[in-house]
């Protein structure tokens, strides 16, 4: 099997058909009996493998309405992509009207606009071909990588449409290990990735995105209004974070009240940090932990020290697989100076049924 293509080709649309991509089954006796044509790319696969991993193919390959292929046919099943007028596409049984674009009206575009439109469509089709190839890689337990979050989105969308989400979920541990650029994007695209991790039922990716969603962000984004389970999880996590911040505030002032000089130091620091509301940021708490003497708290095992340690904990687990995996990440420092990274969620709190075999 050839490795998944990494980037869309540049320049003019392809005119030469690409070689077929063959997926090899673990059983060498298995026959490639299913041909799938996705735009300009042909995939040769095993129907039994797809049936075992996709409810879509399990349902439709041998549906009563389908006419069986004659014994002389090179493939038992043949499917081609059919594009709708809105740009979406799907697979249909190969036939005389298959492989065409369904349009209600013909739009005439001339000159440069036509060329630009053709190139955009070509790039989008190449992206869909690559996404479908990666879906097949997941089904066949073959390694693949994802360079950006939009590539993950396309694979998850196809997996959902073809009812093969568990197969993609099972492949994600290896994908995350091999995809540092995707790991680097989790922070900026945490809301989108949290939704995809929820769809995939993938604990590690879900926890990583959740830390970023909750860190330093009051309230729950309206982007989650359509997923009540995520609203509940995010709200619960934010409540826990605020309780930890309140505990640090309480323990700090409890320690300060016992010594006038320390009390003055606390309020002097607050004035310096311009934080009269006492709504302490991660950088403020990190400053307390690193610059104030341990004796201020009465020792490393004292309640204020423990409260600070819990609040400033780093629960990001996937960043070590990113492009800067050797960089030490700390809440309240550098890129994360305004972010707490201590959000956590237990297995039984994950918003899906962990025992479900298919979803």
C-alpha positions in Angstrom: 0.0 0.0 0.0 1.4 3.4 -0.9 1.7 5.9 2.0 -0.9 8.6 2.3 -0.3 11.7 0.2 0.8 14.6 2.4 -0.1 17.7 0.4 -2.3 18.7 -2.4 -0.5 19.1 -5.7 0.1 22.6 -7.0 -0.6 24.0 -10.4 -3.1 22.7 -12.9 -5.6 19.9 -12.3 -4.4 16.4 -13.0 -4.9 14.9 -16.4 -3.1 11.6 -16.0 -4.9 9.0 -14.0 -3.1 8.1 -10.7 -2.0 4.5 -10.1 -4.5 2.5 -8.0 -3.8 2.4 -4.3 -4.0 -1.2 -3.1 -4.6 -2.1 0.6 -3.0 -5.4 1.7 -4.9 -7.5 4.1 -3.3 -9.6 6.9 -4.5 -12.7 5.2 -2.5 -13.0 1.9 -5.3 -15.2 0.4 -7.8 -12.4 0.7 -8.9 -11.0 -2.7 -9.2 -7.4 -3.6 -12.9 -7.5 -4.5 -14.0 -3.9 -4.0 -13.0 -1.0 -6.2 -13.7 2.6 -5.0 -13.1 5.5 -7.3 -12.9 8.8 -5.3 -12.6 11.5 -7.9 -9.3 10.9 -9.7 -8.1 8.2 -7.3 -8.9 4.5 -7.4 -8.7 2.4 -4.3 -8.6 -1.4 -4.3 -9.8 -2.9 -1.0 -11.3 -6.0 0.6 -15.1 -5.9 1.1 -14.8 -8.1 4.2 -12.4 -5.7 5.9 -14.7 -2.7 5.2 -17.8 -4.6 6.3 -16.1 -5.5 9.6 -15.2 -1.9 10.4 -18.0 0.2 8.8 -21.7 -0.1 9.3 -22.2 1.8 6.0 -20.5 -0.9 3.9 -21.9 -3.7 6.1 -25.4 -2.4 5.3 -25.1 -1.4 1.6 -22.6 -3.7 -0.1 -25.0 -6.6 0.0 -28.3 -4.8 0.2 -31.3 -6.5 -1.4 -31.8 -3.7 -3.9 -28.2 -4.2 -5.3 -27.7 -6.3 -8.4 -24.9 -8.8 -7.9 -21.9 -8.5 -10.2 -21.6 -11.2 -12.8 -19.0 -13.9 -12.2 -16.8 -12.5 -15.0 -16.6 -9.1 -13.4 -13.1 -8.1 -12.2 -14.6 -6.8 -8.9 -17.5 -8.0 -6.9 -18.3 -4.4 -5.9 -17.6 -1.1 -7.5 -18.4 2.4 -6.1 -17.6 5.8 -7.4 -17.8 9.3 -5.8 -20.7 11.5 -6.8 -20.6 15.2 -6.1 -23.6 17.2 -5.2 -24.2 20.8 -6.3 -23.2 22.1 -2.8 -19.8 20.6 -3.1 -20.4 17.6 -0.8 -19.9 14.1 -2.1 -20.6 10.5 -1.4 -20.2 7.0 -2.8 -22.7 5.3 -5.0 -22.7 2.0 -6.9 -20.9 2.4 -10.2 -23.2 3.0 -13.1 -23.7 5.0 -16.2 -24.7 8.1 -14.3 -22.1 7.7 -11.6 -18.9 9.8 -11.1 -20.7 12.9 -12.2 -21.5 16.1 -10.5 -25.2 16.6 -9.7 -26.2 20.2 -10.5 -29.5 21.9 -10.8 -28.2 24.7 -13.0 -25.0 25.2 -15.0 -22.9 28.1 -13.8 -20.8 29.7 -16.6 -17.5 31.2 -15.4 -15.0 32.7 -17.8 -11.3 33.6 -17.9 -9.3 33.8 -14.7 -12.3 33.2 -12.5 -12.9 29.9 -14.2 -9.3 28.9 -13.9 -9.3 29.9 -10.2 -12.5 28.0 -9.5 -11.1 24.9 -11.2 -8.0 25.0 -9.1 -9.9 25.5 -5.8 -12.1 22.5 -6.7 -9.1 20.4 -7.6 -7.4 21.2 -4.3 -10.5 20.4 -2.3 -10.9 17.1 -4.2 -7.3 16.2 -3.5 -7.9 16.9 0.2 -10.9 14.6 0.2 -9.0 11.9 -1.5 -6.2 12.1 1.1 -8.8 12.1 3.9 -10.5 9.0 2.4 -7.1 7.3 2.1 -6.4 8.0 5.8 -9.8 6.6 6.7 -8.9 3.4 4.9 -5.5 3.4 6.7 -7.4 3.5 10.0 -9.6 0.7 9.0 -6.6 -1.4 7.9 -4.5 -0.5 11.0 -1.9 1.2 8.7 0.1 4.2 10.0 -0.7 7.7 8.9 -0.1 11.3 10.0 -2.2 14.4 10.3 -0.5 17.7 9.7 -3.2 20.2 10.7 -6.5 20.1 12.6 -8.5 20.5 9.4 -7.1 17.2 8.2 -8.4 15.6 11.4 -11.8 17.2 10.8 -12.1 15.8 7.3 -11.1 12.3 8.5 -13.6 12.4 11.4 -16.3 13.7 9.1 -15.8 10.8 6.6 -15.6 8.3 9.5 -18.9 9.6 10.8 -20.6 9.4 7.4 -19.3 5.9 6.7 -20.0 4.7 10.3 -16.3 3.9 10.9 -15.6 6.2 13.9 -14.4 3.4 16.2 -11.7 2.5 13.7 -10.4 6.0 13.5 -10.6 6.3 17.3 -8.4 3.2 17.6 -5.9 4.7 15.2 -5.5 8.0 17.1 -2.8 7.0 19.6 -0.4 6.3 16.8 -1.5 9.3 14.8 -0.9 11.7 17.7 2.6 10.1 18.4 3.5 10.8 14.7 1.9 14.2 14.2 3.8 16.9 16.0 2.3 19.7 13.9 -1.3 18.6 14.9 -0.2 18.6 18.6 1.1 22.1 18.2 -2.3 23.3 17.0 -4.4 21.9 19.9 -4.0 25.1 21.9 -5.3 27.4 19.2 -8.0 25.0 17.9 -8.9 23.4 21.2 -12.7 24.0 20.9 -12.9 22.3 17.5 -10.6 19.5 18.5 -12.5 18.9 21.8 -15.7 18.3 19.7 -13.8 15.9 17.4 -12.3 14.1 20.4 -15.8 13.8 21.8 -17.0 12.3 18.6 -14.1 9.9 18.6 -14.5 8.9 22.2 -10.7 9.4 22.6 -9.7 10.1 26.2 -6.2 11.4 25.7 -7.1 13.9 23.0 -10.3 14.9 24.9 -8.3 15.6 28.1 -5.7 17.6 26.3 -8.2 19.8 24.5 -10.3 20.3 27.7 -7.2 21.6 29.5 -6.8 24.3 26.9 -10.5 25.1 26.7 -10.8 25.6 30.4 -7.5 27.4 31.0 -8.0 31.1 31.7 -11.4 31.2 30.0 -14.4 32.2 32.0 -17.7 30.7 31.0 -18.5 28.3 28.2 -18.2 29.2 24.6 -21.4 29.3 22.5 -19.6 27.0 20.1 -20.7 24.1 22.4 -24.4 25.0 22.7 -25.2 22.2 20.3 -23.5 19.6 22.6 -25.0 19.7 26.1 -22.7 17.0 27.4 -19.7 19.2 26.6 -21.3 22.3 28.2 -21.7 20.2 31.4 -18.1 18.9 31.4 -16.6 22.3 30.7 -18.7 24.0 33.3 -17.8 21.4 36.0 -14.1 21.8 35.1 -14.3 25.6 35.5 -16.0 25.3 38.8 -13.3 23.0 40.1 -10.6 25.4 38.8 -12.2 28.3 40.6 -12.4 26.3 43.8 -8.6 25.6 43.6 -8.0 29.3 43.1 -10.2 30.2 46.0 -8.3 27.7 48.1 -4.9 29.2 47.3 -6.3 32.7 48.1 -7.7 31.4 51.4 -4.5 29.6 52.5 -2.3 32.5 51.5 -4.2 35.0 53.6 -4.4 32.5 56.4 -0.6 32.3 56.5 -0.3 36.1 56.2 -2.6 36.9 59.0 -0.1 35.3 61.5 2.7 37.7 60.7 2.3 41.5 60.2 5.4 41.7 58.0 4.2 38.9 55.7 0.8 40.5 55.6 2.3 43.7 54.4 4.3 41.8 51.8 1.1 40.2 50.5 -0.7 43.5 49.9 2.5 45.1 48.6 2.7 42.3 46.0 -1.0 42.7 45.1 -0.5 46.5 44.5 2.5 45.8 42.4 0.6 43.2 40.3 -2.3 45.6 40.0 -4.8 43.0 41.0 -7.1 44.7 43.5 -9.9 42.2 42.8 -7.7 39.4 44.2 -8.7 37.3 41.1 -5.3 35.9 40.9 -3.9 34.9 37.5 -1.6 32.0 36.8 1.5 34.3 36.6 0.7 35.7 40.1 0.4 32.3 41.6 3.6 31.2 39.9 5.4 34.2 41.2 4.3 33.4 44.8 5.5 29.8 44.4 8.9 30.6 42.9 10.0 33.8 44.6 8.5 33.7 48.1 10.5 31.7 50.6 9.1 28.3 51.6 9.1 29.4 55.2 6.2 31.8 54.3 4.0 28.8 54.0 5.5 26.8 56.8 7.1 24.2 54.6 6.6 22.2 51.4 3.9 20.0 53.0 1.9 22.9 54.4 -1.6 23.5 53.2 -0.7 26.7 51.2 2.1 24.9 49.4 -0.1 21.9 48.6 -2.9 24.2 47.3 -0.5 26.1 45.1 1.1 22.9 43.7 -2.3 21.6 42.7 -3.4 24.8 41.1 -0.1 25.1 39.1 0.0 21.5 38.0 0.5 20.8 34.3 -1.9 18.1 33.1 -1.0 18.5 29.4 0.1 15.0 28.3 0.5 15.3 24.5 2.8 18.3 24.3 5.8 16.1 24.6 4.9 14.7 21.1 4.8 18.3 19.6 7.6 19.9 17.6 9.0 21.5 20.8 8.5 18.4 23.1 11.7 19.1 25.0 10.4 22.6 26.2 9.3 22.6 29.8 5.7 23.9 30.0 4.5 25.6 33.2 1.3 27.4 34.1 2.0 31.1 34.6 5.1 31.1 32.5 5.7 32.3 28.9 3.0 31.3 26.5 0.9 30.1 29.4 1.5 33.0 31.8 -2.3 33.6 32.0 -3.4 30.0 31.9 -3.9 27.3 34.5 -3.2 23.8 33.2 -4.6 21.8 36.1 -7.9 20.7 34.6 -8.5 17.0 34.9 -11.4 14.5 34.4 -11.7 11.0 35.6 -12.6 8.1 33.3 -16.1 7.8 34.6 -16.7 11.5 34.0 -16.0 11.3 30.3 -19.1 12.3 28.3 -19.6 9.0 26.5 -20.3 5.3 27.2 -16.8 3.8 27.4 -18.2 0.3 27.1 -19.8 1.0 23.7 -18.3 -1.1 20.9 -19.8 1.0 18.1 -21.2 4.5 17.9 
